[in-house]
Amino acid sequence: MIYVKISIKNIKIKLEKSGLLKKERIMEILNEKKEIFFQASDSIWDTPELRFAVDQSVQQHYSVLEKEGFTIEKGIGGMRNAYVATYGSGSPIVGILGEYDALSNLSQQADLKKQEPITKGANGHGCGHNLLGMGAVAGAVGAKEFLKETGGPGTIKLFGCPAEEGGCGKSYIARAGLFDELDLALSWHPMDQTGAWGASSLAVYHVNYHFKGISSHAAGAPELGRSALDAAELMNIGVQFLREHIIDDARIHYAFTDTGGTSPNVVQSSASLFYYVRAPKMEQATEIYERVTKIAEGAALMTGTTMEVSLDSAYYEYIPNKLWTAQMHENLSLIDLFDYSAEELAYEQGYYDTIADSVKQDIYHKLLDIFPDKSVEELKEYVSLPICQFILPLSFDGTGGGSTDVGDVSWICPTAQVWIGCEPLGSAPHSWQWVANGKSSVAHKGLLNAGKAIALTAIDAFTSPERIKKGKEEHLRNLKGKTYKCAIPNTVMPDC
């Protein structure tokens, strides 16, 4: 009997030294506070706002953070709805990145298993930023509770970042130098699968091209007109030919934002295009962007029109810090990620039934490659369930097809992120399914689990100076002698 008591004591000492008991305690605290985060997330879902104009959404963040004892600096980076909330003092300084903007034309009724907007053409949280932002807040609160309980040195800084969807709020914060003091930055994103974010992303330029011409009667006096619409179309044709002469991994997309009107008998005096130019490296994207702009200049020259280029936003490719990404991945194993009731599985099945069989089959084939040691029966069971029940193996291969303004942060300090699979398996970001699922208990659990992953990794930073040192050394190696320079000129300001 005495031997058993001594053994338990020794085990407890070892757990305390490893930090596992402290991590368990922080997860318990987050469980106790979870309804605060869920209610705030739902309120943000109820008032979906775009880009920089997220006035109601950010108030939900302020309300929680003020009650939790954070000091909040508002209006950072020249954006009225950006903030940094701080707790603690001294080093290390851990940053957490939160978002809360929605998407246009994605209004959708909650919990409905078919596409039906609340208001046609209105906004909706199709990328789960109501969850992302509150998950980040939960992570900051968990890290704060650790500092409060231990009394050790360390600072947590939660950055509220508007306009991830096209406005690159983090890039403006980066340009202001507010990430420079961070020893580590952490974030997460809702997804249909769970794992560490080890892939890079594409650098991107978002650019408006405005053409101005002279209107005239298209039949009676066409020779007097100078068609801005012709210039825009010639620009598009030129870019189509350019595609043959750029790297394979680059992507160029465009949309007309002004066609000059709806009357064919008028020579259109105005036309505008919105272009995205993406490439695996910022220098590659910059070169292609400059070539696209020259094509626009040529189109204006050919048509006797004028052209104005307006840079909307731009951000770098994401560089995952392998040391901290691996640590975040390890912390996922400490969290009860897949605790779903039969009712929750039945709820998610309604969304899963809307996913094409070909998508489910594609997931199964990918899992065969990803999990070579698992049986076919086990993998088939994974795909038979409507919500993710697995953690993807840690991998740093490949480049994702999208872009994120977290990329700018990753050029300034070591950065790590995770995916949390709280969306229906096989569903895509920016879909009605994500909006409908955004207030569900499954989505809430994803938010909470993300907060735990962030908080546990922050604890690792606060308790391991050696990891901080090695993470910074890796960061410098990853840059390969390059330095970060914000791609947005100082003359360009956010539209807020």
C-alpha distance (Angstrom), angle and dihedral (degrees) to the residues before:
residue distance angle dihedral
M1 . . .
I2 3.79 . .
Y3 3.79 88.6 .
V4 3.82 91.2 55.8
K5 3.81 92.0 51.3
I6 3.79 91.5 50.7
S7 3.80 90.8 48.3
I8 3.80 92.6 51.6
K9 3.80 90.2 48.1
N10 3.80 91.0 50.9
I11 3.79 91.3 48.3
K12 3.79 90.2 50.3
I13 3.80 91.4 50.8
K14 3.80 90.5 50.7
L15 3.80 91.5 48.5
E16 3.79 91.4 49.4
K17 3.78 90.9 51.0
S18 3.79 91.2 49.5
G19 3.80 91.0 49.5
L20 3.82 93.4 -124.1
L21 3.80 94.2 122.9
K22 3.79 90.9 50.8
K23 3.80 89.8 49.5
E24 3.80 91.0 50.4
R25 3.80 89.7 50.9
I26 3.81 92.7 50.9
M27 3.80 91.3 49.9
E28 3.81 89.0 51.5
I29 3.81 90.3 52.7
L30 3.81 91.3 50.4
N31 3.80 89.7 50.2
E32 3.80 88.7 53.7
K33 3.81 91.9 50.9
K34 3.81 97.8 39.5
E35 3.81 97.8 108.8
I36 3.81 89.6 60.9
F37 3.80 90.5 59.1
F38 3.81 94.3 41.7
Q39 3.80 93.7 52.3
A40 3.80 92.7 47.9
S41 3.81 91.5 48.2
D42 3.80 91.2 50.7
S43 3.80 90.9 49.6
I44 3.80 90.1 53.3
W45 3.82 88.9 48.9
D46 3.82 88.5 53.5
T47 3.83 93.0 55.5
P48 3.82 106.1 40.1
E49 3.81 110.6 -171.3
L50 3.79 132.4 -176.6
R51 3.77 135.2 -120.4
F52 3.81 112.9 -44.6
A53 3.83 97.2 -10.1
V54 3.82 95.4 82.5
D55 3.80 95.6 129.5
Q56 3.81 98.0 143.7
S57 3.80 95.7 39.1
V58 3.79 95.5 54.5
Q59 3.80 90.6 52.1
Q60 3.81 88.7 65.9
H61 3.80 88.5 57.7
Y62 3.79 92.1 48.0
S63 3.79 92.2 49.6
V64 3.81 93.6 55.1
L65 3.80 96.7 39.5
E66 3.80 95.5 48.4
K67 3.81 90.8 52.6
E68 3.81 89.3 49.1
G69 3.79 92.5 56.2
F70 3.80 101.9 -106.1
T71 3.79 122.3 148.6
I72 3.81 107.5 -128.6
E73 3.79 126.8 -154.3
K74 3.79 108.6 -165.7
G75 3.80 131.1 -159.3
I76 3.81 97.8 30.5
G77 3.80 122.7 168.3
G78 3.79 92.0 21.3
M79 3.83 91.9 -66.6
R80 3.78 118.7 119.0
N81 3.81 92.7 -150.1
A82 3.80 98.5 45.9
Y83 3.78 120.3 95.9
V84 3.78 146.4 167.2
A85 3.81 118.3 -140.5
T86 3.80 115.3 -161.7
Y87 3.79 135.6 -163.8
G88 3.79 129.0 172.3
S89 3.78 133.2 11.3
G90 3.75 139.6 -108.9
S91 3.78 131.1 24.5
P92 2.92 144.6 1.4
I93 3.79 99.2 46.5
V94 3.80 112.5 -157.5
G95 3.79 119.6 -166.9
I96 3.80 124.7 -156.5
L97 3.79 121.9 -162.6
G98 3.81 121.4 -142.3
E99 3.81 132.5 -179.2
Y100 3.81 134.3 -169.6
D101 3.82 109.9 171.6
A102 3.81 123.6 120.6
L103 3.82 136.2 -152.0
S104 3.78 131.1 -103.4
N105 3.81 122.9 -111.3
L106 3.81 93.9 14.6
S107 3.78 100.3 107.8
Q108 3.80 109.2 149.2
Q109 3.78 136.7 166.5
A110 3.78 113.0 -108.6
D111 3.81 119.0 -109.3
L112 3.82 93.6 5.2
K113 3.79 114.5 134.2
K114 3.78 95.0 -146.0
Q115 3.78 133.9 55.4
E116 3.78 109.5 -88.2
P117 3.81 123.3 141.9
I118 3.76 124.7 -137.6
T119 3.79 86.7 -140.7
K120 3.78 120.3 7.2
G121 3.80 112.1 -112.6
A122 3.81 93.7 8.5
N123 3.80 127.8 128.2
G124 3.79 128.0 -85.9
H125 3.80 140.4 179.3
G126 3.79 96.5 -106.7
C127 3.80 93.5 153.5
G128 3.78 97.4 46.1
H129 3.78 97.1 -117.2
N130 3.80 90.7 147.7
L131 3.80 84.6 64.4
L132 3.80 95.5 37.9
G133 3.78 93.7 54.0
M134 3.79 95.8 47.0
G135 3.80 91.2 43.6
A136 3.79 87.0 56.6
V137 3.81 90.1 48.6
A138 3.81 89.6 50.5
G139 3.80 89.5 51.1
A140 3.79 91.1 50.9
V141 3.80 91.5 48.5
G142 3.81 90.8 49.9
A143 3.80 91.5 50.3
K144 3.80 89.7 46.9
E145 3.79 91.4 52.8
F146 3.80 89.7 52.7
L147 3.81 91.9 52.6
K148 3.79 89.9 45.3
E149 3.82 94.1 51.0
T150 3.81 96.9 42.8
G151 3.80 99.5 36.4
G152 3.77 89.2 -145.4
P153 3.79 127.2 144.0
G154 3.76 119.4 -87.5
T155 3.78 141.2 104.7
I156 3.78 130.0 -132.1
K157 3.80 118.5 -157.1
L158 3.79 119.9 -172.7
F159 3.80 113.1 -163.0
G160 3.78 116.9 -155.0
C161 3.79 104.2 -150.2
P162 3.81 120.5 -169.8
A163 3.79 125.9 -167.7
E164 3.79 102.3 33.5
E165 3.79 86.9 147.0
G166 3.78 98.0 77.5
G167 3.79 102.1 -40.7
C168 3.84 98.6 79.5
G169 3.79 98.3 -142.4
K170 3.80 92.1 177.0
S171 3.79 90.7 57.5
Y172 3.80 90.4 60.2
I173 3.80 90.4 48.5
A174 3.81 88.4 49.0
R175 3.80 91.0 49.2
A176 3.80 88.5 54.6
G177 3.81 89.2 55.9
L178 3.80 95.3 -119.8
F179 3.81 95.3 133.0
D180 3.81 93.4 50.9
E181 3.81 96.1 92.9
L182 3.81 95.7 50.8
D183 3.79 120.8 114.9
L184 3.80 90.7 -167.1
A185 3.82 139.1 3.2
L186 3.81 123.8 -153.6
S187 3.78 134.0 -171.2
W188 3.79 143.4 147.5
H189 3.78 141.7 -156.6
P190 3.79 134.3 -146.4
M191 3.79 111.8 -111.8
D192 3.79 141.1 157.9
Q193 3.82 90.8 -105.9
T194 3.81 134.8 42.7
G195 3.79 127.2 -124.8
A196 3.77 146.9 96.7
W197 3.81 117.5 -63.0
G198 3.79 99.6 -119.1
A199 3.80 100.5 151.8
S200 3.77 126.1 90.9
S201 3.81 123.1 -122.8
L202 3.79 135.6 -139.0
A203 3.78 123.0 -87.6
V204 3.79 110.7 -127.1
Y205 3.80 145.2 -165.1
H206 3.82 120.0 -157.1
V207 3.80 107.5 -159.1
N208 3.80 136.9 174.7
Y209 3.81 120.4 -149.7
H210 3.81 115.7 -163.2
F211 3.81 121.1 -167.8
K212 3.81 123.5 -164.4
G213 3.79 124.4 -165.6
I214 3.81 140.2 152.5
S215 3.79 122.4 -80.4
S216 3.78 121.2 -134.8
H217 3.79 141.3 150.2
A218 3.79 105.6 -70.3
A219 3.82 93.3 -144.4
G220 3.81 105.3 23.9
A221 3.81 99.5 45.0
P222 3.81 110.6 3.7
E223 3.80 91.6 149.5
L224 3.79 90.0 66.2
G225 3.78 93.5 55.8
R226 3.78 130.2 85.7
S227 3.78 109.5 -158.6
A228 3.79 117.2 -138.2
L229 3.80 87.7 -176.8
D230 3.80 90.3 58.3
A231 3.79 88.8 51.5
A232 3.80 91.7 52.2
E233 3.79 92.0 48.7
L234 3.80 91.9 47.8
M235 3.78 88.8 51.0
N236 3.79 90.1 53.7
I237 3.80 91.1 49.0
G238 3.79 90.6 50.3
V239 3.79 91.0 50.9
Q240 3.81 90.7 50.4
F241 3.81 88.6 58.3
L242 3.80 90.2 45.5
R243 3.82 91.0 59.9
E244 3.82 89.6 74.1
H245 3.79 90.7 58.9
I246 3.80 103.4 48.4
I247 3.79 130.8 79.3
D248 3.80 116.5 -74.2
D249 3.80 94.4 -118.5
A250 3.81 94.5 56.1
R251 3.79 120.8 102.3
I252 3.80 130.1 -159.1
H253 3.82 121.6 -171.2
Y254 3.79 130.7 172.9
A255 3.77 143.4 -178.4
F256 3.80 133.0 -169.1
T257 3.78 110.3 -116.7
D258 3.82 94.0 174.8
T259 3.80 126.6 21.1
G260 3.78 94.6 176.6
G261 3.78 97.0 -107.4
T262 3.79 142.2 -51.6
S263 3.81 100.8 -87.4
P264 3.82 112.6 102.5
N265 3.82 91.6 -165.0
V266 3.80 91.6 66.8
V267 3.79 125.4 81.4
Q268 3.79 97.8 -128.4
S269 3.80 113.0 -119.6
S270 3.80 96.5 -167.9
A271 3.77 137.4 38.9
S272 3.78 133.7 160.0
L273 3.78 136.5 -166.0
F274 3.79 130.3 -164.5
Y275 3.81 112.7 -149.7
Y276 3.79 133.4 -168.3
V277 3.80 115.3 -159.7
R278 3.81 114.5 -170.2
A279 3.80 134.5 179.1
P280 3.82 137.0 157.4
K281 3.83 92.4 -105.2
M282 3.79 130.0 39.3
E283 3.81 92.6 -128.3
Q284 3.81 89.3 54.7
A285 3.79 92.4 49.1
T286 3.81 90.2 47.9
E287 3.79 92.6 53.4
I288 3.81 92.6 49.2
Y289 3.81 91.9 45.2
E290 3.80 89.9 54.0
R291 3.81 90.8 50.4
V292 3.80 91.8 49.0
T293 3.80 89.3 51.7
K294 3.81 90.8 52.2
I295 3.79 89.2 52.8
A296 3.81 88.8 53.0
E297 3.79 89.8 50.9
G298 3.79 89.6 50.5
A299 3.80 92.0 49.9
A300 3.79 90.1 53.5
L301 3.80 90.7 48.4
M302 3.81 92.0 50.9
T303 3.80 93.3 51.5
G304 3.79 101.1 38.4
T305 3.79 91.4 -116.5
T306 3.77 132.7 123.4
M307 3.78 126.2 -115.8
E308 3.79 131.7 -153.6
V309 3.79 121.7 -168.6
S310 3.80 119.1 -152.8
L311 3.80 120.5 -172.7
D312 3.79 108.9 -142.8
S313 3.80 98.5 -177.7
A314 3.78 144.3 -38.9
Y315 3.77 137.1 -166.3
Y316 3.76 141.8 -176.7
E317 3.77 130.9 -109.0
Y318 3.79 115.4 -89.9
I319 3.82 117.7 -104.0
P320 3.82 110.5 -162.7
N321 3.78 115.0 -148.0
K322 3.80 102.3 -129.5
L323 3.79 96.5 -154.8
W324 3.80 95.1 53.2
T325 3.80 94.5 36.1
A326 3.81 88.7 55.0
Q327 3.80 89.9 48.4
M328 3.79 91.4 50.6
H329 3.81 89.2 48.3
E330 3.81 89.9 52.0
N331 3.79 90.8 51.8
L332 3.80 90.7 56.8
S333 3.81 87.6 70.2
L334 3.83 89.8 61.3
I335 3.81 92.7 58.5
D336 3.80 126.6 81.9
L337 3.80 92.1 -124.5
F338 3.79 102.6 164.6
D339 3.80 104.7 44.3
Y340 3.81 99.6 134.9
S341 3.78 127.7 155.8
A342 3.79 124.3 -133.4
E343 3.80 87.8 -107.1
E344 3.80 91.9 54.6
L345 3.80 92.2 49.0
A346 3.80 89.9 49.7
Y347 3.80 89.6 49.7
E348 3.81 92.8 52.1
Q349 3.81 90.9 44.9
G350 3.78 87.8 69.2
Y351 3.81 89.7 63.3
Y352 3.79 93.2 39.3
D353 3.79 89.6 58.1
T354 3.82 88.3 62.5
I355 3.82 92.6 57.0
A356 3.81 115.1 98.0
D357 3.80 116.7 -107.9
S358 3.80 88.8 -127.0
V359 3.81 89.9 60.9
K360 3.81 91.6 50.7
Q361 3.79 90.3 48.4
D362 3.79 90.5 50.3
I363 3.82 90.5 52.7
Y364 3.80 89.8 50.9
H365 3.81 92.5 51.3
K366 3.80 91.0 49.2
L367 3.79 91.3 49.8
L368 3.81 89.5 53.4
D369 3.81 87.9 60.8
I370 3.79 95.9 39.2
F371 3.83 96.5 48.1
P372 3.83 106.3 36.6
D373 3.82 91.5 160.6
K374 3.80 96.0 55.2
S375 3.78 122.1 89.3
V376 3.77 122.8 -108.4
E377 3.81 89.1 -118.3
E378 3.80 91.9 55.3
L379 3.80 92.9 48.8
K380 3.80 91.5 47.7
E381 3.79 87.9 53.1
Y382 3.82 89.7 52.9
V383 3.80 90.5 55.1
S384 3.80 92.9 43.6
L385 3.81 90.9 62.8
P386 3.82 120.7 80.5
I387 3.82 97.3 -136.2
C388 3.80 131.0 46.2
Q389 3.82 114.8 -84.7
F390 3.80 99.2 174.8
I391 3.81 142.6 64.6
L392 3.78 113.9 -127.4
P393 3.82 114.1 -124.2
L394 3.78 115.2 -100.7
S395 3.80 109.8 -93.1
F396 3.79 135.1 164.5
D397 3.79 96.3 -170.7
G398 3.77 126.7 120.5
T399 3.77 139.2 7.5
G400 3.78 122.8 -92.9
G401 3.78 119.5 -124.0
G402 3.79 95.2 -122.6
S403 3.78 137.1 64.1
T404 3.79 133.9 -125.4
D405 3.78 134.6 -170.9
V406 3.80 87.3 -133.7
G407 3.80 80.8 82.1
D408 3.80 90.6 76.3
V409 3.80 90.9 52.7
S410 3.81 91.2 50.5
W411 3.81 89.6 58.5
I412 3.81 90.5 56.1
C413 3.81 103.4 43.7
P414 3.82 140.0 -1.6
T415 3.80 107.2 -70.4
A416 3.80 133.9 -169.4
Q417 3.80 134.2 178.8
V418 3.79 140.8 176.5
W419 3.78 136.8 -152.9
I420 3.80 116.2 -131.2
G421 3.80 114.2 -158.0
C422 3.78 100.3 -136.5
E423 3.81 95.9 129.9
P424 3.83 124.4 81.8
L425 3.80 111.5 -75.7
G426 3.80 110.3 -98.2
S427 3.80 94.6 14.9
A428 3.79 119.3 129.7
P429 3.79 131.5 -129.7
H430 3.80 113.8 -102.5
S431 3.80 91.4 33.3
W432 3.80 132.3 127.6
Q433 3.81 89.3 -117.5
W434 3.81 90.6 63.4
V435 3.79 91.4 50.3
A436 3.81 93.5 47.8
N437 3.81 91.4 48.1
G438 3.81 93.9 47.9
K439 3.82 97.9 98.5
S440 3.80 98.1 37.7
S441 3.80 125.5 117.9
V442 3.81 88.4 -114.1
A443 3.81 90.5 56.4
H444 3.80 89.2 47.1
K445 3.80 91.0 53.0
G446 3.80 89.1 51.0
L447 3.80 90.6 53.1
L448 3.79 91.3 50.3
N449 3.80 94.3 45.7
A450 3.79 90.3 50.5
G451 3.79 89.9 51.9
K452 3.79 89.3 52.1
A453 3.81 92.8 49.6
I454 3.80 90.4 51.2
A455 3.81 94.3 45.0
L456 3.81 93.6 47.8
T457 3.79 91.3 50.5
A458 3.80 90.6 48.4
I459 3.82 87.6 53.3
D460 3.81 88.7 54.2
A461 3.80 88.5 53.4
F462 3.80 93.1 48.8
T463 3.81 92.6 49.1
S464 3.81 102.1 39.8
P465 3.82 118.3 58.3
E466 3.80 87.7 171.7
R467 3.82 91.5 61.2
I468 3.79 90.2 48.9
K469 3.79 89.9 52.4
K470 3.80 94.8 47.0
G471 3.80 92.2 44.7
K472 3.80 90.3 55.6
E473 3.79 91.8 47.0
E474 3.79 90.2 53.1
H475 3.80 90.5 47.1
L476 3.80 91.3 57.0
R477 3.81 90.9 48.2
N478 3.80 90.8 50.6
L479 3.80 91.5 55.4
K480 3.83 90.7 56.6
G481 3.78 92.5 -149.4
K482 3.81 95.0 -48.2
T483 3.79 123.2 124.8
Y484 3.77 131.1 -147.4
K485 3.78 118.6 -103.9
C486 3.78 116.3 172.5
A487 3.81 109.4 -112.9
I488 3.81 90.9 -144.2
P489 3.82 111.8 86.3
N490 3.80 117.4 -126.2
T491 3.81 88.3 -114.8
V492 3.82 91.0 65.2
M493 3.80 113.2 82.2
P494 3.81 130.7 -175.0
D495 3.80 115.2 -95.7
C496 3.78 96.5 -115.6
